[in-house]
């Protein structure tokens, strides 16, 4: 059974809890993303995904399309 991968990253352009919710909803809509936690206070996000279903570049592009930047933590 494939093990999910996990990545912690900084989110650029996030200013409030509503931004964090938008990013969470955006990432949860990406097929292959299993879990998402976004903190407006720390401006960080944690994503757990299935490598056989989605690549990090794909969910990072979804973050960018929503108007934010996914930056290395």
CHARMM internal coordinates of N, CA and C (Angstrom, degrees):
IC EDIT
DIST 1 N 1 CA 1.4498
DIST 1 CA 1 C 1.5211
ANGL 1 N 1 CA 1 C 109.56
DIST 1 C 2 N 1.2978
ANGL 1 CA 1 C 2 N 115.75
DIHE 1 N 1 CA 1 C 2 N 135.08
DIST 2 N 2 CA 1.4641
ANGL 1 C 2 N 2 CA 122.11
DIHE 1 CA 1 C 2 N 2 CA -178.64
DIST 2 CA 2 C 1.5287
ANGL 2 N 2 CA 2 C 111.26
DIHE 1 C 2 N 2 CA 2 C -68.72
DIST 2 C 3 N 1.3079
ANGL 2 CA 2 C 3 N 115.01
DIHE 2 N 2 CA 2 C 3 N 134.54
DIST 3 N 3 CA 1.4631
ANGL 2 C 3 N 3 CA 120.24
DIHE 2 CA 2 C 3 N 3 CA 176.20
DIST 3 CA 3 C 1.5285
ANGL 3 N 3 CA 3 C 109.46
DIHE 2 C 3 N 3 CA 3 C -87.16
DIST 3 C 4 N 1.3277
ANGL 3 CA 3 C 4 N 117.34
DIHE 3 N 3 CA 3 C 4 N 134.27
DIST 4 N 4 CA 1.4608
ANGL 3 C 4 N 4 CA 119.02
DIHE 3 CA 3 C 4 N 4 CA 176.11
DIST 4 CA 4 C 1.5268
ANGL 4 N 4 CA 4 C 110.52
DIHE 3 C 4 N 4 CA 4 C -69.27
DIST 4 C 5 N 1.3107
ANGL 4 CA 4 C 5 N 115.48
DIHE 4 N 4 CA 4 C 5 N 154.31
DIST 5 N 5 CA 1.4646
ANGL 4 C 5 N 5 CA 122.81
DIHE 4 CA 4 C 5 N 5 CA 176.97
DIST 5 CA 5 C 1.5214
ANGL 5 N 5 CA 5 C 108.21
DIHE 4 C 5 N 5 CA 5 C -102.20
DIST 5 C 6 N 1.3261
ANGL 5 CA 5 C 6 N 114.82
DIHE 5 N 5 CA 5 C 6 N 157.16
DIST 6 N 6 CA 1.4607
ANGL 5 C 6 N 6 CA 120.45
DIHE 5 CA 5 C 6 N 6 CA -179.55
DIST 6 CA 6 C 1.5201
ANGL 6 N 6 CA 6 C 109.09
DIHE 5 C 6 N 6 CA 6 C -134.18
DIST 6 C 7 N 1.3319
ANGL 6 CA 6 C 7 N 116.42
DIHE 6 N 6 CA 6 C 7 N 140.99
DIST 7 N 7 CA 1.4599
ANGL 6 C 7 N 7 CA 121.01
DIHE 6 CA 6 C 7 N 7 CA 178.26
DIST 7 CA 7 C 1.5145
ANGL 7 N 7 CA 7 C 109.45
DIHE 6 C 7 N 7 CA 7 C -141.70
DIST 7 C 8 N 1.3227
ANGL 7 CA 7 C 8 N 115.61
DIHE 7 N 7 CA 7 C 8 N 136.15
DIST 8 N 8 CA 1.4548
ANGL 7 C 8 N 8 CA 122.82
DIHE 7 CA 7 C 8 N 8 CA 174.33
DIST 8 CA 8 C 1.5193
ANGL 8 N 8 CA 8 C 106.79
DIHE 7 C 8 N 8 CA 8 C -107.34
DIST 8 C 9 N 1.3370
ANGL 8 CA 8 C 9 N 117.24
DIHE 8 N 8 CA 8 C 9 N 130.29
DIST 9 N 9 CA 1.4535
ANGL 8 C 9 N 9 CA 120.03
DIHE 8 CA 8 C 9 N 9 CA 179.39
DIST 9 CA 9 C 1.5235
ANGL 9 N 9 CA 9 C 110.72
DIHE 8 C 9 N 9 CA 9 C -143.35
DIST 9 C 10 N 1.3266
ANGL 9 CA 9 C 10 N 115.24
DIHE 9 N 9 CA 9 C 10 N 161.63
DIST 10 N 10 CA 1.4565
ANGL 9 C 10 N 10 CA 122.42
DIHE 9 CA 9 C 10 N 10 CA 177.58
DIST 10 CA 10 C 1.5177
ANGL 10 N 10 CA 10 C 108.19
DIHE 9 C 10 N 10 CA 10 C -90.35
DIST 10 C 11 N 1.3250
ANGL 10 CA 10 C 11 N 116.16
DIHE 10 N 10 CA 10 C 11 N 143.20
DIST 11 N 11 CA 1.4621
ANGL 10 C 11 N 11 CA 121.21
DIHE 10 CA 10 C 11 N 11 CA 179.47
DIST 11 CA 11 C 1.5243
ANGL 11 N 11 CA 11 C 108.90
DIHE 10 C 11 N 11 CA 11 C -108.58
DIST 11 C 12 N 1.3228
ANGL 11 CA 11 C 12 N 116.07
DIHE 11 N 11 CA 11 C 12 N 118.85
DIST 12 N 12 CA 1.4508
ANGL 11 C 12 N 12 CA 121.06
DIHE 11 CA 11 C 12 N 12 CA 176.60
DIST 12 CA 12 C 1.5212
ANGL 12 N 12 CA 12 C 110.12
DIHE 11 C 12 N 12 CA 12 C -87.15
DIST 12 C 13 N 1.3388
ANGL 12 CA 12 C 13 N 116.00
DIHE 12 N 12 CA 12 C 13 N 140.73
DIST 13 N 13 CA 1.4608
ANGL 12 C 13 N 13 CA 120.61
DIHE 12 CA 12 C 13 N 13 CA 177.29
DIST 13 CA 13 C 1.5158
ANGL 13 N 13 CA 13 C 114.17
DIHE 12 C 13 N 13 CA 13 C 90.64
DIST 13 C 14 N 1.3347
ANGL 13 CA 13 C 14 N 117.68
DIHE 13 N 13 CA 13 C 14 N 0.84
DIST 14 N 14 CA 1.4577
ANGL 13 C 14 N 14 CA 120.88
DIHE 13 CA 13 C 14 N 14 CA 179.62
DIST 14 CA 14 C 1.5196
ANGL 14 N 14 CA 14 C 108.64
DIHE 13 C 14 N 14 CA 14 C -89.90
DIST 14 C 15 N 1.3529
ANGL 14 CA 14 C 15 N 116.18
DIHE 14 N 14 CA 14 C 15 N 128.44
DIST 15 N 15 CA 1.4626
ANGL 14 C 15 N 15 CA 119.99
DIHE 14 CA 14 C 15 N 15 CA -175.22
DIST 15 CA 15 C 1.5283
ANGL 15 N 15 CA 15 C 114.45
DIHE 14 C 15 N 15 CA 15 C -121.50
DIST 15 C 16 N 1.3360
ANGL 15 CA 15 C 16 N 117.83
DIHE 15 N 15 CA 15 C 16 N -16.69
DIST 16 N 16 CA 1.4635
ANGL 15 C 16 N 16 CA 118.94
DIHE 15 CA 15 C 16 N 16 CA -172.17
DIST 16 CA 16 C 1.5305
ANGL 16 N 16 CA 16 C 110.73
DIHE 15 C 16 N 16 CA 16 C -155.22
DIST 16 C 17 N 1.3283
ANGL 16 CA 16 C 17 N 115.16
DIHE 16 N 16 CA 16 C 17 N 177.27
DIST 17 N 17 CA 1.4635
ANGL 16 C 17 N 17 CA 120.93
DIHE 16 CA 16 C 17 N 17 CA 179.74
DIST 17 CA 17 C 1.5275
ANGL 17 N 17 CA 17 C 111.57
DIHE 16 C 17 N 17 CA 17 C -63.94
DIST 17 C 18 N 1.3275
ANGL 17 CA 17 C 18 N 117.57
DIHE 17 N 17 CA 17 C 18 N -33.57
DIST 18 N 18 CA 1.4650
ANGL 17 C 18 N 18 CA 120.01
DIHE 17 CA 17 C 18 N 18 CA 177.94
DIST 18 CA 18 C 1.5270
ANGL 18 N 18 CA 18 C 110.87
DIHE 17 C 18 N 18 CA 18 C -64.65
DIST 18 C 19 N 1.3310
ANGL 18 CA 18 C 19 N 116.35
DIHE 18 N 18 CA 18 C 19 N -37.31
DIST 19 N 19 CA 1.4692
ANGL 18 C 19 N 19 CA 120.15
DIHE 18 CA 18 C 19 N 19 CA 175.65
DIST 19 CA 19 C 1.5308
ANGL 19 N 19 CA 19 C 109.72
DIHE 18 C 19 N 19 CA 19 C -61.60
DIST 19 C 20 N 1.3358
ANGL 19 CA 19 C 20 N 116.15
DIHE 19 N 19 CA 19 C 20 N -45.03
DIST 20 N 20 CA 1.4609
ANGL 19 C 20 N 20 CA 120.62
DIHE 19 CA 19 C 20 N 20 CA -179.13
DIST 20 CA 20 C 1.5236
ANGL 20 N 20 CA 20 C 110.61
DIHE 19 C 20 N 20 CA 20 C -60.56
DIST 20 C 21 N 1.3244
ANGL 20 CA 20 C 21 N 117.08
DIHE 20 N 20 CA 20 C 21 N -42.45
DIST 21 N 21 CA 1.4667
ANGL 20 C 21 N 21 CA 120.51
DIHE 20 CA 20 C 21 N 21 CA 178.14
DIST 21 CA 21 C 1.5234
ANGL 21 N 21 CA 21 C 111.54
DIHE 20 C 21 N 21 CA 21 C -63.50
DIST 21 C 22 N 1.3139
ANGL 21 CA 21 C 22 N 117.10
DIHE 21 N 21 CA 21 C 22 N -40.54
DIST 22 N 22 CA 1.4680
ANGL 21 C 22 N 22 CA 121.28
DIHE 21 CA 21 C 22 N 22 CA 178.58
DIST 22 CA 22 C 1.5268
ANGL 22 N 22 CA 22 C 110.25
DIHE 21 C 22 N 22 CA 22 C -61.09
DIST 22 C 23 N 1.3244
ANGL 22 CA 22 C 23 N 116.28
DIHE 22 N 22 CA 22 C 23 N -44.23
DIST 23 N 23 CA 1.4649
ANGL 22 C 23 N 23 CA 120.70
DIHE 22 CA 22 C 23 N 23 CA -179.66
DIST 23 CA 23 C 1.5261
ANGL 23 N 23 CA 23 C 110.37
DIHE 22 C 23 N 23 CA 23 C -66.06
DIST 23 C 24 N 1.3326
ANGL 23 CA 23 C 24 N 117.41
DIHE 23 N 23 CA 23 C 24 N -42.61
DIST 24 N 24 CA 1.4640
ANGL 23 C 24 N 24 CA 120.57
DIHE 23 CA 23 C 24 N 24 CA 177.76
DIST 24 CA 24 C 1.5237
ANGL 24 N 24 CA 24 C 110.99
DIHE 23 C 24 N 24 CA 24 C -59.68
DIST 24 C 25 N 1.3140
ANGL 24 CA 24 C 25 N 117.38
DIHE 24 N 24 CA 24 C 25 N -47.17
DIST 25 N 25 CA 1.4634
ANGL 24 C 25 N 25 CA 121.25
DIHE 24 CA 24 C 25 N 25 CA 179.98
DIST 25 CA 25 C 1.5220
ANGL 25 N 25 CA 25 C 111.00
DIHE 24 C 25 N 25 CA 25 C -62.36
DIST 25 C 26 N 1.3290
ANGL 25 CA 25 C 26 N 116.31
DIHE 25 N 25 CA 25 C 26 N -40.84
DIST 26 N 26 CA 1.4654
ANGL 25 C 26 N 26 CA 121.16
DIHE 25 CA 25 C 26 N 26 CA 179.42
DIST 26 CA 26 C 1.5268
ANGL 26 N 26 CA 26 C 110.46
DIHE 25 C 26 N 26 CA 26 C -61.51
DIST 26 C 27 N 1.3172
ANGL 26 CA 26 C 27 N 116.68
DIHE 26 N 26 CA 26 C 27 N -47.05
DIST 27 N 27 CA 1.4599
ANGL 26 C 27 N 27 CA 120.45
DIHE 26 CA 26 C 27 N 27 CA -177.63
DIST 27 CA 27 C 1.5257
ANGL 27 N 27 CA 27 C 112.00
DIHE 26 C 27 N 27 CA 27 C -70.10
DIST 27 C 28 N 1.3114
ANGL 27 CA 27 C 28 N 117.63
DIHE 27 N 27 CA 27 C 28 N -38.07
DIST 28 N 28 CA 1.4725
ANGL 27 C 28 N 28 CA 120.32
DIHE 27 CA 27 C 28 N 28 CA 179.43
DIST 28 CA 28 C 1.5302
ANGL 28 N 28 CA 28 C 111.62
DIHE 27 C 28 N 28 CA 28 C -65.37
DIST 28 C 29 N 1.3203
ANGL 28 CA 28 C 29 N 117.18
DIHE 28 N 28 CA 28 C 29 N -23.47
DIST 29 N 29 CA 1.4631
ANGL 28 C 29 N 29 CA 120.89
DIHE 28 CA 28 C 29 N 29 CA -179.86
DIST 29 CA 29 C 1.5295
ANGL 29 N 29 CA 29 C 112.23
DIHE 28 C 29 N 29 CA 29 C -78.99
DIST 29 C 30 N 1.3311
ANGL 29 CA 29 C 30 N 117.62
DIHE 29 N 29 CA 29 C 30 N -11.31
DIST 30 N 30 CA 1.4683
ANGL 29 C 30 N 30 CA 121.64
DIHE 29 CA 29 C 30 N 30 CA -179.38
DIST 30 CA 30 C 1.5272
ANGL 30 N 30 CA 30 C 108.79
DIHE 29 C 30 N 30 CA 30 C -81.39
DIST 30 C 31 N 1.3390
ANGL 30 CA 30 C 31 N 118.40
DIHE 30 N 30 CA 30 C 31 N 120.51
DIST 31 N 31 CA 1.4645
ANGL 30 C 31 N 31 CA 120.73
DIHE 30 CA 30 C 31 N 31 CA 178.11
DIST 31 CA 31 C 1.5279
ANGL 31 N 31 CA 31 C 111.02
DIHE 30 C 31 N 31 CA 31 C -58.38
DIST 31 C 32 N 1.3245
ANGL 31 CA 31 C 32 N 116.02
DIHE 31 N 31 CA 31 C 32 N 133.23
DIST 32 N 32 CA 1.4566
ANGL 31 C 32 N 32 CA 121.19
DIHE 31 CA 31 C 32 N 32 CA -179.83
DIST 32 CA 32 C 1.5194
ANGL 32 N 32 CA 32 C 113.39
DIHE 31 C 32 N 32 CA 32 C 100.46
DIST 32 C 33 N 1.3395
ANGL 32 CA 32 C 33 N 117.30
DIHE 32 N 32 CA 32 C 33 N -18.24
DIST 33 N 33 CA 1.4623
ANGL 32 C 33 N 33 CA 120.59
DIHE 32 CA 32 C 33 N 33 CA 175.83
DIST 33 CA 33 C 1.5245
ANGL 33 N 33 CA 33 C 107.40
DIHE 32 C 33 N 33 CA 33 C -81.70
DIST 33 C 34 N 1.3318
ANGL 33 CA 33 C 34 N 116.35
DIHE 33 N 33 CA 33 C 34 N 123.76
DIST 34 N 34 CA 1.4660
ANGL 33 C 34 N 34 CA 121.31
DIHE 33 CA 33 C 34 N 34 CA -176.02
DIST 34 CA 34 C 1.5125
ANGL 34 N 34 CA 34 C 113.87
DIHE 33 C 34 N 34 CA 34 C -95.10
DIST 34 C 35 N 1.3363
ANGL 34 CA 34 C 35 N 116.36
DIHE 34 N 34 CA 34 C 35 N -45.07
DIST 35 N 35 CA 1.4676
ANGL 34 C 35 N 35 CA 120.14
DIHE 34 CA 34 C 35 N 35 CA -177.83
DIST 35 CA 35 C 1.5138
ANGL 35 N 35 CA 35 C 109.70
DIHE 34 C 35 N 35 CA 35 C -140.47
DIST 35 C 36 N 1.3308
ANGL 35 CA 35 C 36 N 114.27
DIHE 35 N 35 CA 35 C 36 N 147.26
DIST 36 N 36 CA 1.4581
ANGL 35 C 36 N 36 CA 120.70
DIHE 35 CA 35 C 36 N 36 CA 179.36
DIST 36 CA 36 C 1.5192
ANGL 36 N 36 CA 36 C 108.49
DIHE 35 C 36 N 36 CA 36 C -140.98
DIST 36 C 37 N 1.3100
ANGL 36 CA 36 C 37 N 116.28
DIHE 36 N 36 CA 36 C 37 N 134.78
DIST 37 N 37 CA 1.4588
ANGL 36 C 37 N 37 CA 122.42
DIHE 36 CA 36 C 37 N 37 CA 171.99
DIST 37 CA 37 C 1.5173
ANGL 37 N 37 CA 37 C 106.95
DIHE 36 C 37 N 37 CA 37 C -133.49
DIST 37 C 38 N 1.3340
ANGL 37 CA 37 C 38 N 117.08
DIHE 37 N 37 CA 37 C 38 N 123.71
DIST 38 N 38 CA 1.4571
ANGL 37 C 38 N 38 CA 121.75
DIHE 37 CA 37 C 38 N 38 CA 179.99
DIST 38 CA 38 C 1.5220
ANGL 38 N 38 CA 38 C 107.84
DIHE 37 C 38 N 38 CA 38 C -124.63
DIST 38 C 39 N 1.3170
ANGL 38 CA 38 C 39 N 116.44
DIHE 38 N 38 CA 38 C 39 N 131.60
DIST 39 N 39 CA 1.4634
ANGL 38 C 39 N 39 CA 122.21
DIHE 38 CA 38 C 39 N 39 CA 178.87
DIST 39 CA 39 C 1.5225
ANGL 39 N 39 CA 39 C 109.93
DIHE 38 C 39 N 39 CA 39 C -114.22
DIST 39 C 40 N 1.3218
ANGL 39 CA 39 C 40 N 115.75
DIHE 39 N 39 CA 39 C 40 N 118.25
DIST 40 N 40 CA 1.4644
ANGL 39 C 40 N 40 CA 119.95
DIHE 39 CA 39 C 40 N 40 CA 176.36
DIST 40 CA 40 C 1.5291
ANGL 40 N 40 CA 40 C 109.99
DIHE 39 C 40 N 40 CA 40 C -68.83
DIST 40 C 41 N 1.3335
ANGL 40 CA 40 C 41 N 117.06
DIHE 40 N 40 CA 40 C 41 N -32.68
DIST 41 N 41 CA 1.4672
ANGL 40 C 41 N 41 CA 121.14
DIHE 40 CA 40 C 41 N 41 CA -177.69
DIST 41 CA 41 C 1.5251
ANGL 41 N 41 CA 41 C 112.16
DIHE 40 C 41 N 41 CA 41 C -65.15
DIST 41 C 42 N 1.3360
ANGL 41 CA 41 C 42 N 116.52
DIHE 41 N 41 CA 41 C 42 N -42.07
DIST 42 N 42 CA 1.4684
ANGL 41 C 42 N 42 CA 119.85
DIHE 41 CA 41 C 42 N 42 CA -177.85
DIST 42 CA 42 C 1.5261
ANGL 42 N 42 CA 42 C 112.30
DIHE 41 C 42 N 42 CA 42 C -98.33
DIST 42 C 43 N 1.3424
ANGL 42 CA 42 C 43 N 116.22
DIHE 42 N 42 CA 42 C 43 N -10.14
DIST 43 N 43 CA 1.4753
ANGL 42 C 43 N 43 CA 122.57
DIHE 42 CA 42 C 43 N 43 CA -175.68
DIST 43 CA 43 C 1.5266
ANGL 43 N 43 CA 43 C 111.39
DIHE 42 C 43 N 43 CA 43 C 57.99
DIST 43 C 44 N 1.3229
ANGL 43 CA 43 C 44 N 115.59
DIHE 43 N 43 CA 43 C 44 N 37.80
DIST 44 N 44 CA 1.4589
ANGL 43 C 44 N 44 CA 121.13
DIHE 43 CA 43 C 44 N 44 CA 178.75
DIST 44 CA 44 C 1.5180
ANGL 44 N 44 CA 44 C 109.92
DIHE 43 C 44 N 44 CA 44 C -123.75
DIST 44 C 45 N 1.3196
ANGL 44 CA 44 C 45 N 114.39
DIHE 44 N 44 CA 44 C 45 N 154.96
DIST 45 N 45 CA 1.4601
ANGL 44 C 45 N 45 CA 120.88
DIHE 44 CA 44 C 45 N 45 CA 178.35
DIST 45 CA 45 C 1.5202
ANGL 45 N 45 CA 45 C 108.49
DIHE 44 C 45 N 45 CA 45 C -134.35
DIST 45 C 46 N 1.3267
ANGL 45 CA 45 C 46 N 115.05
DIHE 45 N 45 CA 45 C 46 N 147.86
DIST 46 N 46 CA 1.4661
ANGL 45 C 46 N 46 CA 121.90
DIHE 45 CA 45 C 46 N 46 CA 175.24
DIST 46 CA 46 C 1.5177
ANGL 46 N 46 CA 46 C 106.76
DIHE 45 C 46 N 46 CA 46 C -123.27
DIST 46 C 47 N 1.3217
ANGL 46 CA 46 C 47 N 115.34
DIHE 46 N 46 CA 46 C 47 N 127.88
DIST 47 N 47 CA 1.4603
ANGL 46 C 47 N 47 CA 121.18
DIHE 46 CA 46 C 47 N 47 CA -179.25
DIST 47 CA 47 C 1.5187
ANGL 47 N 47 CA 47 C 108.74
DIHE 46 C 47 N 47 CA 47 C -123.96
DIST 47 C 48 N 1.3189
ANGL 47 CA 47 C 48 N 115.58
DIHE 47 N 47 CA 47 C 48 N 134.77
DIST 48 N 48 CA 1.4666
ANGL 47 C 48 N 48 CA 122.52
DIHE 47 CA 47 C 48 N 48 CA 173.52
DIST 48 CA 48 C 1.5237
ANGL 48 N 48 CA 48 C 106.29
DIHE 47 C 48 N 48 CA 48 C -116.51
DIST 48 C 49 N 1.3480
ANGL 48 CA 48 C 49 N 116.68
DIHE 48 N 48 CA 48 C 49 N 126.40
DIST 49 N 49 CA 1.4563
ANGL 48 C 49 N 49 CA 120.60
DIHE 48 CA 48 C 49 N 49 CA -175.44
DIST 49 CA 49 C 1.5157
ANGL 49 N 49 CA 49 C 111.69
DIHE 48 C 49 N 49 CA 49 C -141.85
DIST 49 C 50 N 1.3316
ANGL 49 CA 49 C 50 N 114.50
DIHE 49 N 49 CA 49 C 50 N 164.56
DIST 50 N 50 CA 1.4696
ANGL 49 C 50 N 50 CA 122.76
DIHE 49 CA 49 C 50 N 50 CA 177.47
DIST 50 CA 50 C 1.5346
ANGL 50 N 50 CA 50 C 108.49
DIHE 49 C 50 N 50 CA 50 C -97.11
DIST 50 C 51 N 1.3322
ANGL 50 CA 50 C 51 N 117.81
DIHE 50 N 50 CA 50 C 51 N 113.36
DIST 51 N 51 CA 1.4655
ANGL 50 C 51 N 51 CA 121.00
DIHE 50 CA 50 C 51 N 51 CA -177.99
DIST 51 CA 51 C 1.5295
ANGL 51 N 51 CA 51 C 114.26
DIHE 50 C 51 N 51 CA 51 C -58.61
DIST 51 C 52 N 1.3301
ANGL 51 CA 51 C 52 N 118.10
DIHE 51 N 51 CA 51 C 52 N -28.20
DIST 52 N 52 CA 1.4625
ANGL 51 C 52 N 52 CA 119.76
DIHE 51 CA 51 C 52 N 52 CA -179.57
DIST 52 CA 52 C 1.5269
ANGL 52 N 52 CA 52 C 111.65
DIHE 51 C 52 N 52 CA 52 C -75.47
DIST 52 C 53 N 1.3317
ANGL 52 CA 52 C 53 N 117.08
DIHE 52 N 52 CA 52 C 53 N -13.65
DIST 53 N 53 CA 1.4683
ANGL 52 C 53 N 53 CA 120.70
DIHE 52 CA 52 C 53 N 53 CA -176.45
DIST 53 CA 53 C 1.5284
ANGL 53 N 53 CA 53 C 113.79
DIHE 52 C 53 N 53 CA 53 C -108.80
DIST 53 C 54 N 1.3241
ANGL 53 CA 53 C 54 N 116.82
DIHE 53 N 53 CA 53 C 54 N -27.68
DIST 54 N 54 CA 1.4675
ANGL 53 C 54 N 54 CA 119.46
DIHE 53 CA 53 C 54 N 54 CA -176.62
DIST 54 CA 54 C 1.5290
ANGL 54 N 54 CA 54 C 109.19
DIHE 53 C 54 N 54 CA 54 C -154.65
DIST 54 C 55 N 1.3337
ANGL 54 CA 54 C 55 N 115.09
DIHE 54 N 54 CA 54 C 55 N 146.51
DIST 55 N 55 CA 1.4555
ANGL 54 C 55 N 55 CA 121.18
DIHE 54 CA 54 C 55 N 55 CA 175.79
DIST 55 CA 55 C 1.5268
ANGL 55 N 55 CA 55 C 108.65
DIHE 54 C 55 N 55 CA 55 C -100.98
DIST 55 C 56 N 1.3379
ANGL 55 CA 55 C 56 N 117.78
DIHE 55 N 55 CA 55 C 56 N 151.21
DIST 56 N 56 CA 1.4659
ANGL 55 C 56 N 56 CA 119.53
DIHE 55 CA 55 C 56 N 56 CA 178.37
DIST 56 CA 56 C 1.5298
ANGL 56 N 56 CA 56 C 113.27
DIHE 55 C 56 N 56 CA 56 C -53.86
DIST 56 C 57 N 1.3192
ANGL 56 CA 56 C 57 N 116.89
DIHE 56 N 56 CA 56 C 57 N -35.84
DIST 57 N 57 CA 1.4707
ANGL 56 C 57 N 57 CA 119.16
DIHE 56 CA 56 C 57 N 57 CA 179.81
DIST 57 CA 57 C 1.5306
ANGL 57 N 57 CA 57 C 111.77
DIHE 56 C 57 N 57 CA 57 C -60.35
DIST 57 C 58 N 1.3275
ANGL 57 CA 57 C 58 N 116.59
DIHE 57 N 57 CA 57 C 58 N -29.64
DIST 58 N 58 CA 1.4610
ANGL 57 C 58 N 58 CA 120.18
DIHE 57 CA 57 C 58 N 58 CA -179.60
DIST 58 CA 58 C 1.5237
ANGL 58 N 58 CA 58 C 111.45
DIHE 57 C 58 N 58 CA 58 C -72.54
DIST 58 C 59 N 1.3504
ANGL 58 CA 58 C 59 N 117.28
DIHE 58 N 58 CA 58 C 59 N -45.84
DIST 59 N 59 CA 1.4569
ANGL 58 C 59 N 59 CA 116.02
DIHE 58 CA 58 C 59 N 59 CA 179.94
DIST 59 CA 59 C 1.5210
ANGL 59 N 59 CA 59 C 112.08
DIHE 58 C 59 N 59 CA 59 C -76.90
DIST 59 C 60 N 1.3415
ANGL 59 CA 59 C 60 N 117.67
DIHE 59 N 59 CA 59 C 60 N -24.63
DIST 60 N 60 CA 1.4661
ANGL 59 C 60 N 60 CA 119.55
DIHE 59 CA 59 C 60 N 60 CA 173.58
DIST 60 CA 60 C 1.5298
ANGL 60 N 60 CA 60 C 110.46
DIHE 59 C 60 N 60 CA 60 C -67.74
DIST 60 C 61 N 1.3281
ANGL 60 CA 60 C 61 N 116.43
DIHE 60 N 60 CA 60 C 61 N -36.38
DIST 61 N 61 CA 1.4681
ANGL 60 C 61 N 61 CA 120.51
DIHE 60 CA 60 C 61 N 61 CA 176.57
DIST 61 CA 61 C 1.5245
ANGL 61 N 61 CA 61 C 110.67
DIHE 60 C 61 N 61 CA 61 C -64.52
DIST 61 C 62 N 1.3294
ANGL 61 CA 61 C 62 N 117.70
DIHE 61 N 61 CA 61 C 62 N -35.76
DIST 62 N 62 CA 1.4700
ANGL 61 C 62 N 62 CA 121.13
DIHE 61 CA 61 C 62 N 62 CA 177.41
DIST 62 CA 62 C 1.5260
ANGL 62 N 62 CA 62 C 110.45
DIHE 61 C 62 N 62 CA 62 C -64.65
DIST 62 C 63 N 1.3331
ANGL 62 CA 62 C 63 N 116.79
DIHE 62 N 62 CA 62 C 63 N -39.66
DIST 63 N 63 CA 1.4796
ANGL 62 C 63 N 63 CA 120.86
DIHE 62 CA 62 C 63 N 63 CA 176.86
DIST 63 CA 63 C 1.5271
ANGL 63 N 63 CA 63 C 109.54
DIHE 62 C 63 N 63 CA 63 C -61.99
DIST 63 C 64 N 1.3330
ANGL 63 CA 63 C 64 N 116.02
DIHE 63 N 63 CA 63 C 64 N -45.26
DIST 64 N 64 CA 1.4604
ANGL 63 C 64 N 64 CA 120.52
DIHE 63 CA 63 C 64 N 64 CA -179.80
DIST 64 CA 64 C 1.5256
ANGL 64 N 64 CA 64 C 111.67
DIHE 63 C 64 N 64 CA 64 C -63.73
DIST 64 C 65 N 1.3273
ANGL 64 CA 64 C 65 N 116.83
DIHE 64 N 64 CA 64 C 65 N -41.03
DIST 65 N 65 CA 1.4628
ANGL 64 C 65 N 65 CA 121.20
DIHE 64 CA 64 C 65 N 65 CA 178.95
DIST 65 CA 65 C 1.5309
ANGL 65 N 65 CA 65 C 111.43
DIHE 64 C 65 N 65 CA 65 C -62.69
DIST 65 C 66 N 1.3468
ANGL 65 CA 65 C 66 N 116.35
DIHE 65 N 65 CA 65 C 66 N -29.42
DIST 66 N 66 CA 1.4626
ANGL 65 C 66 N 66 CA 121.31
DIHE 65 CA 65 C 66 N 66 CA 177.86
DIST 66 CA 66 C 1.5362
ANGL 66 N 66 CA 66 C 111.95
DIHE 65 C 66 N 66 CA 66 C -78.27
DIST 66 C 67 N 1.3381
ANGL 66 CA 66 C 67 N 117.00
DIHE 66 N 66 CA 66 C 67 N -5.98
DIST 67 N 67 CA 1.4579
ANGL 66 C 67 N 67 CA 120.62
DIHE 66 CA 66 C 67 N 67 CA 175.98
DIST 67 CA 67 C 1.5205
ANGL 67 N 67 CA 67 C 115.70
DIHE 66 C 67 N 67 CA 67 C 102.80
DIST 67 C 68 N 1.3407
ANGL 67 CA 67 C 68 N 116.74
DIHE 67 N 67 CA 67 C 68 N 16.14
DIST 68 N 68 CA 1.4598
ANGL 67 C 68 N 68 CA 121.16
DIHE 67 CA 67 C 68 N 68 CA -178.70
DIST 68 CA 68 C 1.5170
ANGL 68 N 68 CA 68 C 109.19
DIHE 67 C 68 N 68 CA 68 C -126.33
DIST 68 C 69 N 1.3405
ANGL 68 CA 68 C 69 N 115.97
DIHE 68 N 68 CA 68 C 69 N 171.07
DIST 69 N 69 CA 1.4533
ANGL 68 C 69 N 69 CA 120.50
DIHE 68 CA 68 C 69 N 69 CA 178.51
DIST 69 CA 69 C 1.5233
ANGL 69 N 69 CA 69 C 109.37
DIHE 68 C 69 N 69 CA 69 C -118.06
DIST 69 C 70 N 1.3194
ANGL 69 CA 69 C 70 N 116.44
DIHE 69 N 69 CA 69 C 70 N 134.85
DIST 70 N 70 CA 1.4625
ANGL 69 C 70 N 70 CA 123.12
DIHE 69 CA 69 C 70 N 70 CA 173.40
DIST 70 CA 70 C 1.5231
ANGL 70 N 70 CA 70 C 106.67
DIHE 69 C 70 N 70 CA 70 C -96.09
DIST 70 C 71 N 1.3481
ANGL 70 CA 70 C 71 N 116.64
DIHE 70 N 70 CA 70 C 71 N 114.11
DIST 71 N 71 CA 1.4447
ANGL 70 C 71 N 71 CA 121.93
DIHE 70 CA 70 C 71 N 71 CA -175.36
DIST 71 CA 71 C 1.5281
ANGL 71 N 71 CA 71 C 110.21
DIHE 70 C 71 N 71 CA 71 C -119.15
DIST 71 C 72 N 1.3259
ANGL 71 CA 71 C 72 N 118.84
DIHE 71 N 71 CA 71 C 72 N 146.84
DIST 72 N 72 CA 1.4728
ANGL 71 C 72 N 72 CA 119.85
DIHE 71 CA 71 C 72 N 72 CA 178.15
DIST 72 CA 72 C 1.5247
ANGL 72 N 72 CA 72 C 110.24
DIHE 71 C 72 N 72 CA 72 C -56.83
DIST 72 C 73 N 1.3206
ANGL 72 CA 72 C 73 N 116.30
DIHE 72 N 72 CA 72 C 73 N 139.12
DIST 73 N 73 CA 1.4773
ANGL 72 C 73 N 73 CA 121.57
DIHE 72 CA 72 C 73 N 73 CA -178.28
DIST 73 CA 73 C 1.5247
ANGL 73 N 73 CA 73 C 110.17
DIHE 72 C 73 N 73 CA 73 C -74.27
END
COOR INIT
IC SEED 1 N 1 CA 1 C
IC BUILD
